[in-house]
């Protein structure tokens, strides 16, 4: 099985402009993501997909592969589709967020292994958590699964509702890395937006709305991403640990 890892990276982030190029203990964030992905022996090729010359120049400066993609894409999935459309020698495409500087190879390998099940078309990661602050934080996405570990729902709201229990908060926190069979990735680009996706601002709800199952692979490795400048200190502390 040939696996392509795409790292979408744009400069004009709404919450944190320029974040792919921020310095994290001597390396840019995009370099840390790239080098983390490269550590997986199951990945055949890694490419950064960007629409900004500054990011492309940075990737090429450390010997990485990068490609310019269209400026019209509204999210990283669109950049993955653009690259996958022209690279037909890969079976699986992984969309690795460009703000995951602590990405670990074992997370990626677990996603790749999920495709040994022929029923899996899309897979993603989640981790069990008991953090009440994350449970209430709309930027920490929650997921509920069925008996087969396929997602039932993703939400920014606290799910499952725990008002009827006195037990501590226990839930599954979504880690936003997706792996697709290539033909499924190309298929989802033609799906129209739906109301629940727009309400939650979560694109995976569109795929589910049109009948695609998402296998949720549990991991015990948590790698915090950088959504805003406030997240940088936490990542720097972990890098120095």
BANUVO-426120 format. One record per residue: residue in one letter; x, y, z of N, C-alpha, C in turn; residue number from 0. Coordinates in Angstrom, 1 decimal. Layout:
N
['A'; [X; Y; Z]; [X; Y; Z]; [X; Y; Z]; NUM] ...
This chain:
241
['X'; [0.9; -1.2; 0.0]; [0.0; 0.0; 0.0]; [0.9; 1.2; 0.0]; 0] ['X'; [0.7; 2.1; -1.0]; [1.5; 3.3; -1.1]; [0.7; 4.5; -0.5]; 1] ['X'; [1.4; 5.2; 0.4]; [0.7; 6.2; 1.2]; [1.3; 7.6; 0.9]; 2] ['X'; [0.5; 8.5; 0.6]; [0.9; 9.9; 0.4]; [0.5; 10.7; 1.6]; 3] ['X'; [1.4; 11.5; 2.2]; [1.0; 12.4; 3.3]; [1.1; 13.8; 2.8]; 4] ['X'; [0.0; 14.5; 2.9]; [-0.1; 15.9; 2.5]; [-0.2; 16.8; 3.7]; 5] ['X'; [0.6; 17.8; 3.7]; [0.5; 18.8; 4.9]; [0.1; 20.1; 4.3]; 6] ['X'; [-1.2; 20.4; 4.4]; [-1.7; 21.7; 3.9]; [-1.2; 22.8; 4.8]; 7] ['X'; [-0.8; 23.9; 4.2]; [-0.3; 25.0; 5.0]; [-0.5; 26.3; 4.3]; 8] ['X'; [-1.3; 27.2; 5.0]; [-1.5; 28.5; 4.4]; [-1.0; 29.6; 5.3]; 9] ['X'; [-0.6; 30.7; 4.8]; [-0.1; 31.8; 5.6]; [-1.1; 32.6; 6.2]; 10] ['X'; [-2.2; 32.9; 5.5]; [-3.3; 33.8; 6.0]; [-4.3; 33.1; 6.9]; 11] ['X'; [-3.8; 32.6; 8.0]; [-4.8; 32.0; 8.9]; [-5.6; 33.1; 9.6]; 12] ['X'; [-6.9; 32.8; 9.8]; [-7.7; 33.8; 10.5]; [-7.3; 34.1; 11.9]; 13] ['X'; [-7.0; 33.0; 12.7]; [-6.7; 33.2; 14.1]; [-5.3; 33.5; 14.3]; 14] ['X'; [-4.4; 33.0; 13.4]; [-3.0; 33.2; 13.7]; [-2.2; 33.3; 12.3]; 15] ['X'; [-2.2; 34.5; 11.7]; [-1.5; 34.6; 10.4]; [-0.1; 34.3; 10.5]; 16] ['X'; [0.4; 33.6; 9.5]; [1.9; 33.3; 9.5]; [2.3; 32.2; 10.3]; 17] ['X'; [1.4; 31.4; 10.9]; [1.8; 30.4; 11.9]; [2.7; 29.3; 11.4]; 18] ['X'; [2.6; 28.9; 10.1]; [3.5; 27.8; 9.6]; [5.0; 28.2; 9.8]; 19] ['X'; [5.3; 29.5; 9.8]; [6.7; 30.0; 9.8]; [7.1; 30.5; 11.2]; 20] ['X'; [6.3; 30.3; 12.2]; [6.8; 30.7; 13.5]; [7.9; 29.8; 14.0]; 21] ['X'; [8.8; 30.4; 14.8]; [9.9; 29.6; 15.3]; [9.5; 28.9; 16.6]; 22] ['X'; [9.8; 27.6; 16.6]; [9.6; 26.7; 17.7]; [10.9; 26.1; 18.1]; 23] ['X'; [11.6; 26.7; 19.0]; [12.9; 26.2; 19.5]; [13.9; 25.9; 18.4]; 24] ['X'; [14.0; 26.9; 17.5]; [15.0; 26.8; 16.5]; [14.6; 26.2; 15.1]; 25] ['X'; [13.3; 25.8; 15.0]; [12.8; 25.3; 13.7]; [11.4; 25.9; 13.5]; 26] ['X'; [11.1; 26.1; 12.3]; [9.8; 26.6; 12.0]; [8.8; 25.5; 12.2]; 27] ['X'; [7.5; 25.9; 12.5]; [6.5; 24.9; 12.7]; [6.3; 23.9; 11.6]; 28] ['X'; [6.3; 24.5; 10.3]; [6.1; 23.6; 9.2]; [7.2; 22.6; 9.1]; 29] ['X'; [8.4; 23.0; 9.5]; [9.5; 22.0; 9.4]; [9.4; 20.9; 10.5]; 30] ['X'; [8.9; 21.3; 11.6]; [8.7; 20.3; 12.7]; [7.6; 19.3; 12.3]; 31] ['X'; [6.5; 19.8; 11.6]; [5.5; 18.9; 11.2]; [6.0; 17.9; 10.1]; 32] ['X'; [6.7; 18.5; 9.2]; [7.3; 17.7; 8.1]; [8.2; 16.6; 8.6]; 33] ['X'; [9.1; 17.0; 9.5]; [10.1; 16.0; 10.0]; [9.4; 14.9; 10.8]; 34] ['X'; [8.3; 15.3; 11.5]; [7.6; 14.3; 12.3]; [6.9; 13.3; 11.4]; 35] ['X'; [6.3; 13.8; 10.3]; [5.7; 12.9; 9.4]; [6.7; 11.9; 8.7]; 36] ['X'; [7.8; 12.5; 8.4]; [8.9; 11.6; 7.7]; [9.3; 10.5; 8.6]; 37] ['X'; [9.1; 10.5; 9.9]; [9.6; 9.4; 10.7]; [8.7; 8.1; 10.6]; 38] ['X'; [7.6; 8.2; 9.9]; [6.8; 7.0; 9.6]; [7.4; 6.3; 8.5]; 39] ['X'; [7.7; 5.0; 8.7]; [8.3; 4.2; 7.6]; [7.2; 3.7; 6.7]; 40] ['X'; [5.9; 3.9; 7.0]; [4.8; 3.4; 6.2]; [4.4; 4.4; 5.2]; 41] ['X'; [4.9; 5.6; 5.3]; [4.5; 6.7; 4.3]; [5.5; 6.8; 3.2]; 42] ['X'; [5.0; 6.7; 2.0]; [5.9; 6.7; 0.8]; [6.4; 8.1; 0.4]; 43] ['X'; [5.6; 9.1; 0.6]; [5.9; 10.5; 0.1]; [5.3; 11.5; 1.0]; 44] ['X'; [6.0; 12.6; 1.3]; [5.4; 13.7; 2.1]; [5.5; 15.0; 1.2]; 45] ['X'; [4.4; 15.7; 1.1]; [4.4; 17.0; 0.4]; [3.7; 18.0; 1.2]; 46] ['X'; [4.2; 19.2; 1.2]; [3.5; 20.4; 1.8]; [2.7; 21.0; 0.7]; 47] ['X'; [1.4; 21.2; 0.9]; [0.6; 21.9; -0.1]; [0.3; 23.3; 0.4]; 48] ['X'; [0.7; 24.3; -0.4]; [0.5; 25.7; 0.1]; [0.1; 26.6; -1.1]; 49] ['X'; [-0.3; 27.8; -0.7]; [-0.6; 28.8; -1.8]; [0.3; 30.0; -1.5]; 50] ['X'; [1.4; 29.9; -0.7]; [2.2; 31.0; -0.4]; [3.7; 30.7; -0.6]; 51] ['X'; [4.3; 31.6; -1.4]; [5.7; 31.4; -1.8]; [6.6; 31.3; -0.6]; 52] ['X'; [6.3; 32.1; 0.5]; [7.2; 32.1; 1.7]; [7.2; 30.7; 2.3]; 53] ['X'; [6.1; 30.0; 2.4]; [6.1; 28.6; 2.9]; [6.8; 27.7; 2.0]; 54] ['X'; [6.5; 27.8; 0.7]; [7.2; 26.9; -0.2]; [8.7; 27.1; -0.1]; 55] ['X'; [9.2; 28.3; -0.1]; [10.6; 28.6; 0.0]; [11.2; 27.9; 1.3]; 56] ['X'; [10.5; 28.1; 2.4]; [11.0; 27.5; 3.7]; [11.1; 26.0; 3.6]; 57] ['X'; [10.1; 25.3; 3.0]; [10.2; 23.8; 2.9]; [11.3; 23.4; 2.0]; 58] ['X'; [11.5; 24.1; 0.9]; [12.6; 23.7; 0.0]; [13.9; 24.0; 0.7]; 59] ['X'; [14.0; 25.0; 1.6]; [15.3; 25.4; 2.2]; [15.8; 24.2; 3.1]; 60] ['X'; [14.9; 23.4; 3.7]; [15.4; 22.3; 4.5]; [15.3; 21.0; 3.7]; 61] ['X'; [15.1; 21.0; 2.4]; [15.2; 19.8; 1.6]; [13.9; 19.1; 1.5]; 62] ['X'; [12.8; 19.7; 1.9]; [11.5; 19.1; 1.8]; [10.8; 19.3; 0.4]; 63] ['X'; [9.7; 18.5; 0.2]; [9.0; 18.6; -1.0]; [7.7; 19.5; -0.8]; 64] ['X'; [7.5; 20.4; -1.7]; [6.3; 21.3; -1.5]; [5.7; 21.6; -2.9]; 65] ['X'; [4.4; 21.9; -2.9]; [3.8; 22.2; -4.2]; [2.8; 23.3; -4.0]; 66] ['X'; [2.8; 24.2; -5.0]; [1.8; 25.3; -4.9]; [0.4; 24.8; -5.4]; 67] ['X'; [-0.6; 25.2; -4.6]; [-1.9; 24.8; -4.9]; [-2.8; 26.1; -5.0]; 68] ['X'; [-4.0; 25.9; -5.5]; [-4.8; 27.1; -5.8]; [-5.2; 27.9; -4.5]; 69] ['X'; [-5.4; 29.2; -4.8]; [-5.8; 30.1; -3.6]; [-7.3; 30.0; -3.3]; 70] ['X'; [-8.0; 29.2; -4.1]; [-9.5; 29.2; -3.9]; [-9.9; 28.2; -2.8]; 71] ['X'; [-9.0; 27.3; -2.3]; [-9.4; 26.3; -1.4]; [-9.9; 26.9; 0.0]; 72] ['X'; [-11.0; 26.4; 0.5]; [-11.5; 26.9; 1.8]; [-10.9; 26.1; 2.9]; 73] ['X'; [-10.3; 24.9; 2.7]; [-9.7; 24.2; 3.8]; [-8.6; 23.3; 3.2]; 74] ['X'; [-7.9; 22.6; 4.1]; [-6.8; 21.7; 3.7]; [-7.2; 20.5; 2.9]; 75] ['X'; [-8.4; 20.1; 3.1]; [-8.9; 18.9; 2.3]; [-8.9; 19.2; 0.8]; 76] ['X'; [-9.2; 20.5; 0.4]; [-9.2; 20.9; -1.0]; [-7.8; 20.8; -1.5]; 77] ['X'; [-6.8; 21.2; -0.8]; [-5.4; 21.1; -1.2]; [-5.0; 19.6; -1.4]; 78] ['X'; [-5.5; 18.8; -0.5]; [-5.2; 17.3; -0.6]; [-5.8; 16.8; -1.9]; 79] ['X'; [-7.0; 17.2; -2.2]; [-7.7; 16.7; -3.4]; [-6.9; 17.1; -4.6]; 80] ['X'; [-6.5; 18.4; -4.6]; [-5.8; 18.9; -5.8]; [-4.5; 18.1; -6.1]; 81] ['X'; [-3.8; 17.8; -5.0]; [-2.6; 17.0; -5.2]; [-2.9; 15.5; -5.6]; 82] ['X'; [-3.8; 15.0; -4.9]; [-4.2; 13.6; -5.1]; [-4.7; 13.3; -6.5]; 83] ['X'; [-5.4; 14.4; -7.1]; [-5.9; 14.2; -8.4]; [-4.8; 14.0; -9.5]; 84] ['X'; [-3.6; 14.6; -9.2]; [-2.5; 14.5; -10.2]; [-1.5; 13.4; -9.8]; 85] ['X'; [-1.7; 12.7; -8.7]; [-0.8; 11.7; -8.2]; [-1.6; 10.4; -8.0]; 86] ['X'; [-1.6; 9.6; -9.1]; [-2.5; 8.4; -9.1]; [-1.8; 7.2; -8.7]; 87] ['X'; [-0.6; 7.2; -8.2]; [0.1; 6.0; -7.8]; [0.0; 5.7; -6.3]; 88] ['X'; [-0.9; 6.4; -5.6]; [-1.0; 6.2; -4.2]; [-2.4; 5.6; -3.9]; 89] ['X'; [-2.4; 4.8; -2.9]; [-3.7; 4.1; -2.4]; [-4.4; 4.9; -1.3]; 90] ['X'; [-3.6; 5.5; -0.4]; [-4.1; 6.2; 0.7]; [-3.5; 7.5; 0.8]; 91] ['X'; [-4.3; 8.5; 1.2]; [-3.8; 9.9; 1.3]; [-4.1; 10.4; 2.7]; 92] ['X'; [-3.1; 10.8; 3.5]; [-3.3; 11.3; 4.8]; [-3.2; 12.9; 4.8]; 93] ['X'; [-4.2; 13.5; 5.4]; [-4.2; 15.0; 5.5]; [-3.7; 15.3; 6.9]; 94] ['X'; [-2.4; 15.7; 7.0]; [-1.8; 16.1; 8.3]; [-1.9; 17.6; 8.5]; 95] ['X'; [-2.5; 18.1; 9.5]; [-2.7; 19.5; 9.7]; [-1.3; 20.1; 9.9]; 96] ['X'; [-1.1; 21.3; 9.3]; [0.1; 22.0; 9.3]; [0.4; 22.7; 10.6]; 97] ['X'; [-0.5; 22.5; 11.6]; [-0.3; 23.1; 12.9]; [-0.1; 22.1; 14.0]; 98] ['X'; [0.4; 20.9; 13.6]; [0.7; 19.8; 14.5]; [2.2; 19.5; 14.7]; 99] ['X'; [2.9; 20.4; 15.3]; [4.4; 20.3; 15.3]; [4.9; 19.2; 16.2]; 100] ['X'; [4.1; 18.5; 17.0]; [4.5; 17.4; 17.8]; [4.0; 16.1; 17.2]; 101] ['X'; [3.6; 16.1; 16.0]; [3.0; 14.8; 15.4]; [4.0; 13.7; 15.6]; 102] ['X'; [3.4; 12.5; 15.9]; [4.2; 11.3; 16.1]; [3.9; 10.2; 15.1]; 103] ['X'; [5.0; 9.5; 14.7]; [4.9; 8.5; 13.7]; [3.9; 7.4; 14.1]; 104] ['X'; [3.8; 7.1; 15.4]; [2.9; 6.0; 15.8]; [1.4; 6.4; 15.6]; 105] ['X'; [1.1; 7.7; 15.6]; [-0.2; 8.1; 15.3]; [-0.6; 7.9; 13.8]; 106] ['X'; [0.4; 8.2; 13.0]; [0.2; 8.0; 11.5]; [0.1; 6.6; 11.2]; 107] ['X'; [1.0; 5.8; 11.8]; [1.0; 4.3; 11.5]; [-0.3; 3.7; 11.9]; 108] ['X'; [-0.9; 4.1; 13.0]; [-2.2; 3.6; 13.5]; [-3.3; 3.8; 12.4]; 109] ['X'; [-3.3; 5.0; 11.9]; [-4.2; 5.3; 10.8]; [-4.0; 4.5; 9.6]; 110] ['X'; [-2.8; 4.3; 9.2]; [-2.5; 3.5; 8.0]; [-2.9; 2.0; 8.2]; 111] ['X'; [-2.7; 1.5; 9.4]; [-3.0; 0.1; 9.7]; [-4.5; -0.1; 9.7]; 112] ['X'; [-5.3; 1.0; 9.9]; [-6.8; 0.8; 9.9]; [-7.3; 0.4; 8.5]; 113] ['X'; [-6.5; 0.6; 7.5]; [-7.0; 0.3; 6.1]; [-6.7; -1.2; 5.8]; 114] ['X'; [-6.2; -1.9; 6.7]; [-6.2; -3.4; 6.5]; [-7.6; -3.9; 6.6]; 115] ['X'; [-8.5; -3.2; 7.2]; [-10.0; -3.5; 7.1]; [-10.5; -3.0; 5.8]; 116] ['X'; [-11.0; -3.8; 4.9]; [-11.5; -3.3; 3.7]; [-12.7; -2.5; 3.8]; 117] ['X'; [-13.4; -2.5; 4.9]; [-14.6; -1.7; 5.1]; [-14.2; -0.2; 5.4]; 118] ['X'; [-13.0; 0.1; 5.7]; [-12.6; 1.5; 6.1]; [-12.3; 2.3; 4.8]; 119] ['X'; [-12.9; 3.4; 4.7]; [-12.7; 4.3; 3.6]; [-12.0; 5.6; 4.1]; 120] ['X'; [-12.4; 6.0; 5.3]; [-11.8; 7.2; 5.9]; [-11.5; 6.9; 7.4]; 121] ['X'; [-10.4; 7.3; 7.9]; [-10.1; 7.1; 9.3]; [-9.6; 8.4; 9.9]; 122] ['X'; [-9.7; 8.5; 11.2]; [-9.2; 9.6; 12.0]; [-8.8; 9.2; 13.4]; 123] ['X'; [-8.3; 10.1; 14.2]; [-7.8; 9.7; 15.5]; [-8.6; 10.4; 16.6]; 124] ['X'; [-8.6; 9.8; 17.8]; [-9.2; 10.3; 19.0]; [-8.5; 9.8; 20.2]; 125] ['X'; [-8.6; 10.6; 21.3]; [-8.0; 10.1; 22.5]; [-9.0; 10.3; 23.7]; 126] ['X'; [-9.0; 9.4; 24.6]; [-9.9; 9.5; 25.8]; [-9.4; 10.6; 26.7]; 127] ['X'; [-10.3; 11.4; 27.2]; [-9.9; 12.5; 28.0]; [-10.8; 12.7; 29.2]; 128] ['X'; [-10.3; 13.3; 30.3]; [-11.2; 13.7; 31.4]; [-11.0; 15.1; 31.7]; 129] ['X'; [-10.5; 15.9; 30.8]; [-10.3; 17.3; 31.0]; [-11.6; 18.1; 30.8]; 130] ['X'; [-12.1; 18.6; 31.9]; [-13.3; 19.4; 31.9]; [-13.2; 20.6; 31.1]; 131] ['X'; [-12.0; 21.3; 31.1]; [-11.8; 22.5; 30.3]; [-11.9; 22.2; 28.8]; 132] ['X'; [-11.3; 21.1; 28.4]; [-11.4; 20.7; 27.0]; [-12.8; 20.3; 26.6]; 133] ['X'; [-13.5; 19.6; 27.6]; [-14.9; 19.2; 27.3]; [-15.8; 20.4; 27.0]; 134] ['X'; [-15.5; 21.5; 27.6]; [-16.3; 22.7; 27.5]; [-15.8; 23.6; 26.4]; 135] ['X'; [-14.6; 23.4; 25.9]; [-14.0; 24.2; 25.0]; [-14.5; 23.9; 23.5]; 136] ['X'; [-15.1; 24.9; 22.9]; [-15.6; 24.6; 21.5]; [-14.6; 24.4; 20.5]; 137] ['X'; [-13.3; 24.7; 20.8]; [-12.2; 24.5; 19.9]; [-11.6; 23.1; 20.0]; 138] ['X'; [-12.1; 22.3; 21.0]; [-11.7; 20.9; 21.2]; [-12.9; 20.1; 20.8]; 139] ['X'; [-12.7; 19.4; 19.6]; [-13.8; 18.7; 19.0]; [-14.0; 17.4; 19.7]; 140] ['X'; [-15.3; 17.0; 20.0]; [-15.6; 15.8; 20.7]; [-16.2; 14.8; 19.6]; 141] ['X'; [-16.0; 13.5; 19.9]; [-16.6; 12.5; 19.0]; [-17.2; 11.4; 19.8]; 142] ['X'; [-18.3; 10.8; 19.3]; [-18.9; 9.7; 19.9]; [-18.9; 8.6; 18.8]; 143] ['X'; [-18.6; 7.3; 19.2]; [-18.5; 6.2; 18.3]; [-19.5; 5.1; 18.5]; 144] ['X'; [-19.7; 4.3; 17.5]; [-20.6; 3.1; 17.7]; [-19.7; 1.9; 18.0]; 145] ['X'; [-20.4; 0.7; 18.1]; [-19.7; -0.5; 18.5]; [-18.6; -0.9; 17.6]; 146] ['X'; [-18.6; -0.4; 16.3]; [-17.5; -0.8; 15.4]; [-16.4; 0.3; 15.3]; 147] ['X'; [-16.5; 1.3; 16.2]; [-15.5; 2.4; 16.3]; [-15.7; 3.3; 15.1]; 148] ['X'; [-16.9; 3.3; 14.5]; [-17.2; 4.3; 13.5]; [-17.9; 5.5; 14.2]; 149] ['X'; [-17.6; 6.7; 13.7]; [-18.1; 7.9; 14.3]; [-19.6; 8.0; 14.2]; 150] ['X'; [-20.3; 8.3; 15.3]; [-21.7; 8.6; 15.2]; [-21.9; 10.1; 15.1]; 151] ['X'; [-21.1; 10.9; 15.7]; [-21.2; 12.4; 15.6]; [-19.9; 13.1; 16.1]; 152] ['X'; [-19.6; 14.2; 15.5]; [-18.6; 15.1; 16.0]; [-19.3; 16.4; 16.4]; 153] ['X'; [-18.8; 17.1; 17.4]; [-19.4; 18.3; 17.8]; [-18.4; 19.2; 18.6]; 154] ['X'; [-18.6; 20.5; 18.5]; [-17.9; 21.4; 19.3]; [-18.6; 21.5; 20.7]; 155] ['X'; [-19.8; 21.1; 20.8]; [-20.5; 21.1; 22.1]; [-20.1; 19.9; 22.9]; 156] ['X'; [-20.3; 19.9; 24.2]; [-19.9; 18.8; 25.1]; [-20.8; 17.6; 24.8]; 157] ['X'; [-20.2; 16.6; 24.2]; [-21.0; 15.3; 24.0]; [-20.1; 14.2; 24.4]; 158] ['X'; [-20.7; 13.1; 25.0]; [-22.1; 13.0; 25.3]; [-22.5; 13.9; 26.5]; 159] ['X'; [-23.7; 14.3; 26.5]; [-24.2; 15.1; 27.6]; [-24.1; 14.3; 28.9]; 160] ['X'; [-23.6; 15.0; 30.0]; [-23.3; 14.3; 31.2]; [-24.1; 14.9; 32.4]; 161] ['X'; [-25.2; 15.6; 32.1]; [-26.0; 16.2; 33.1]; [-26.7; 15.1; 34.0]; 162] ['X'; [-26.9; 13.9; 33.5]; [-27.6; 12.8; 34.2]; [-26.7; 11.9; 35.0]; 163] ['X'; [-25.4; 12.2; 35.0]; [-24.4; 11.4; 35.7]; [-23.6; 12.2; 36.7]; 164] ['X'; [-23.2; 11.5; 37.8]; [-22.3; 12.1; 38.8]; [-20.9; 11.7; 38.6]; 165] ['X'; [-20.6; 10.9; 37.5]; [-19.3; 10.5; 37.3]; [-18.4; 11.6; 36.7]; 166] ['X'; [-17.1; 11.5; 36.8]; [-16.2; 12.6; 36.2]; [-16.4; 12.6; 34.7]; 167] ['X'; [-16.1; 13.8; 34.2]; [-16.2; 13.9; 32.7]; [-15.3; 13.0; 32.0]; 168] ['X'; [-15.8; 12.1; 31.2]; [-15.0; 11.2; 30.3]; [-15.6; 11.3; 28.9]; 169] ['X'; [-14.7; 11.6; 28.0]; [-15.2; 11.8; 26.6]; [-14.0; 11.4; 25.7]; 170] ['X'; [-14.3; 11.5; 24.4]; [-13.2; 11.3; 23.4]; [-13.0; 12.6; 22.6]; 171] ['X'; [-11.7; 13.0; 22.7]; [-11.4; 14.2; 22.0]; [-10.8; 13.9; 20.6]; 172] ['X'; [-11.3; 14.6; 19.6]; [-10.9; 14.3; 18.2]; [-9.5; 14.9; 18.0]; 173] ['X'; [-8.7; 14.2; 17.3]; [-7.4; 14.7; 16.8]; [-7.5; 14.8; 15.3]; 174] ['X'; [-7.5; 16.0; 14.8]; [-7.9; 16.2; 13.4]; [-7.0; 15.9; 12.3]; 175] ['X'; [-6.6; 14.6; 12.2]; [-5.8; 14.1; 11.1]; [-6.7; 13.0; 10.5]; 176] ['X'; [-6.8; 13.1; 9.1]; [-7.6; 12.2; 8.4]; [-6.8; 11.4; 7.4]; 177] ['X'; [-7.2; 10.2; 7.2]; [-6.6; 9.3; 6.1]; [-7.8; 8.8; 5.2]; 178] ['X'; [-7.6; 8.8; 3.9]; [-8.6; 8.5; 3.0]; [-8.1; 7.5; 2.0]; 179] ['X'; [-8.9; 6.5; 1.6]; [-8.6; 5.9; 0.3]; [-8.7; 6.9; -0.8]; 180] ['X'; [-7.7; 6.9; -1.7]; [-7.6; 8.0; -2.7]; [-8.9; 8.2; -3.4]; 181] ['X'; [-9.6; 7.1; -3.8]; [-10.8; 7.3; -4.6]; [-11.9; 8.0; -3.8]; 182] ['X'; [-11.9; 7.7; -2.5]; [-12.9; 8.4; -1.6]; [-12.6; 9.9; -1.5]; 183] ['X'; [-11.3; 10.2; -1.3]; [-11.0; 11.6; -1.2]; [-11.4; 12.4; -2.5]; 184] ['X'; [-11.2; 11.8; -3.6]; [-11.6; 12.5; -4.9]; [-13.1; 12.6; -5.0]; 185] ['X'; [-13.8; 11.6; -4.4]; [-15.3; 11.6; -4.4]; [-15.9; 12.7; -3.5]; 186] ['X'; [-15.3; 12.9; -2.4]; [-16.0; 13.9; -1.4]; [-15.9; 15.3; -1.9]; 187] ['X'; [-15.0; 15.6; -2.8]; [-14.8; 17.0; -3.3]; [-16.1; 17.5; -4.0]; 188] ['X'; [-16.9; 16.6; -4.5]; [-18.2; 17.0; -5.2]; [-19.4; 17.1; -4.3]; 189] ['X'; [-19.2; 16.8; -3.0]; [-20.4; 16.8; -2.1]; [-20.7; 18.3; -1.7]; 190] ['X'; [-22.0; 18.6; -1.8]; [-22.5; 19.9; -1.4]; [-22.5; 20.1; 0.1]; 191] ['X'; [-22.3; 21.3; 0.5]; [-22.3; 21.6; 1.9]; [-23.7; 21.3; 2.5]; 192] ['X'; [-23.7; 21.0; 3.8]; [-25.0; 20.7; 4.4]; [-25.2; 21.5; 5.7]; 193] ['X'; [-26.4; 21.6; 6.2]; [-26.7; 22.5; 7.3]; [-25.9; 22.1; 8.6]; 194] ['X'; [-25.8; 20.8; 8.9]; [-25.1; 20.5; 10.2]; [-23.6; 20.8; 10.1]; 195] ['X'; [-23.0; 20.7; 8.9]; [-21.6; 21.0; 8.7]; [-21.4; 22.5; 8.9]; 196] ['X'; [-22.3; 23.3; 8.4]; [-22.2; 24.8; 8.5]; [-22.5; 25.2; 10.0]; 197] ['X'; [-23.4; 24.6; 10.7]; [-23.7; 24.9; 12.0]; [-22.5; 24.7; 12.9]; 198] ['X'; [-21.8; 23.6; 12.7]; [-20.7; 23.2; 13.6]; [-19.3; 23.7; 13.0]; 199] ['X'; [-19.3; 24.0; 11.7]; [-18.1; 24.3; 11.0]; [-17.1; 23.2; 11.1]; 200] ['X'; [-17.6; 22.0; 10.8]; [-16.8; 20.8; 10.8]; [-17.1; 20.0; 9.5]; 201] ['X'; [-16.1; 20.0; 8.6]; [-16.3; 19.4; 7.3]; [-16.6; 17.9; 7.3]; 202] ['X'; [-16.1; 17.2; 8.3]; [-16.4; 15.7; 8.3]; [-17.9; 15.4; 8.5]; 203] ['X'; [-18.7; 16.3; 9.0]; [-20.1; 16.1; 9.1]; [-20.8; 16.1; 7.7]; 204] ['X'; [-20.2; 16.7; 6.8]; [-20.7; 16.7; 5.4]; [-20.5; 15.3; 4.9]; 205] ['X'; [-19.3; 14.7; 5.1]; [-19.1; 13.3; 4.5]; [-20.0; 12.3; 5.2]; 206] ['X'; [-20.3; 12.5; 6.5]; [-21.2; 11.6; 7.2]; [-22.6; 11.8; 6.7]; 207] ['X'; [-23.0; 13.0; 6.4]; [-24.3; 13.3; 6.0]; [-24.6; 12.6; 4.7]; 208] ['X'; [-23.6; 12.5; 3.8]; [-23.8; 11.8; 2.5]; [-23.5; 10.3; 2.6]; 209] ['X'; [-23.4; 9.8; 3.8]; [-23.3; 8.3; 4.0]; [-21.9; 7.7; 4.2]; 210] ['X'; [-20.9; 8.5; 4.3]; [-19.5; 8.0; 4.4]; [-19.3; 7.7; 5.9]; 211] ['X'; [-18.8; 6.5; 6.2]; [-18.4; 6.2; 7.6]; [-16.9; 6.6; 7.8]; 212] ['X'; [-16.7; 7.0; 9.1]; [-15.4; 7.5; 9.5]; [-14.9; 6.6; 10.6]; 213] ['X'; [-13.9; 5.8; 10.4]; [-13.4; 4.9; 11.5]; [-12.5; 5.7; 12.4]; 214] ['X'; [-12.8; 5.6; 13.7]; [-12.1; 6.4; 14.7]; [-11.1; 5.4; 15.4]; 215] ['X'; [-9.8; 5.8; 15.2]; [-8.7; 5.0; 15.8]; [-8.3; 5.7; 17.1]; 216] ['X'; [-8.3; 4.9; 18.2]; [-8.0; 5.5; 19.5]; [-6.5; 5.4; 19.6]; 217] ['X'; [-5.9; 6.5; 20.2]; [-4.5; 6.6; 20.5]; [-4.4; 7.1; 21.9]; 218] ['X'; [-3.2; 6.7; 22.5]; [-2.9; 7.3; 23.9]; [-1.9; 8.4; 23.8]; 219] ['X'; [-1.6; 8.8; 22.6]; [-0.6; 9.8; 22.3]; [-1.3; 11.1; 22.0]; 220] ['X'; [-1.1; 12.1; 22.8]; [-1.7; 13.4; 22.6]; [-0.7; 14.4; 22.1]; 221] ['X'; [-0.9; 15.0; 21.0]; [0.0; 16.0; 20.4]; [-0.7; 17.3; 20.2]; 222] ['X'; [-0.6; 18.3; 21.2]; [-1.4; 19.5; 21.0]; [-1.0; 20.3; 19.8]; 223] ['X'; [-2.0; 20.8; 19.1]; [-1.7; 21.7; 18.0]; [-1.7; 23.1; 18.4]; 224] ['X'; [-1.4; 24.0; 17.4]; [-1.3; 25.4; 17.6]; [-2.4; 26.1; 16.9]; 225] ['X'; [-3.5; 26.5; 17.6]; [-4.6; 27.2; 16.9]; [-4.4; 28.7; 17.0]; 226] ['X'; [-3.8; 29.2; 18.1]; [-3.6; 30.6; 18.4]; [-2.3; 30.9; 19.1]; 227] ['X'; [-1.9; 32.1; 19.2]; [-0.6; 32.4; 19.9]; [-0.5; 31.9; 21.3]; 228] ['X'; [-1.7; 31.7; 21.9]; [-1.7; 31.3; 23.3]; [-1.3; 29.8; 23.4]; 229] ['X'; [-1.3; 29.1; 22.3]; [-0.9; 27.6; 22.4]; [0.6; 27.4; 22.3]; 230] ['X'; [1.3; 28.4; 21.9]; [2.7; 28.3; 21.6]; [3.5; 27.9; 22.8]; 231] ['X'; [3.2; 28.5; 24.0]; [4.0; 28.2; 25.2]; [3.9; 26.8; 25.6]; 232] ['X'; [2.7; 26.2; 25.5]; [2.5; 24.8; 25.8]; [3.3; 23.9; 25.0]; 233] ['X'; [3.4; 24.1; 23.7]; [4.2; 23.3; 22.8]; [5.7; 23.5; 23.1]; 234] ['X'; [6.1; 24.7; 23.3]; [7.5; 24.9; 23.7]; [7.9; 24.2; 24.9]; 235] ['X'; [7.0; 24.2; 25.9]; [7.3; 23.4; 27.1]; [7.5; 22.0; 26.9]; 236] ['X'; [6.7; 21.4; 26.0]; [6.8; 20.0; 25.6]; [8.0; 19.7; 24.8]; 237] ['X'; [8.4; 20.6; 24.0]; [9.7; 20.5; 23.2]; [10.9; 20.4; 24.1]; 238] ['X'; [10.8; 21.2; 25.1]; [12.0; 21.3; 26.0]; [12.0; 20.2; 27.1]; 239] ['X'; [10.9; 19.5; 27.2]; [10.8; 18.5; 28.3]; [11.7; 17.3; 28.0]; 240] 
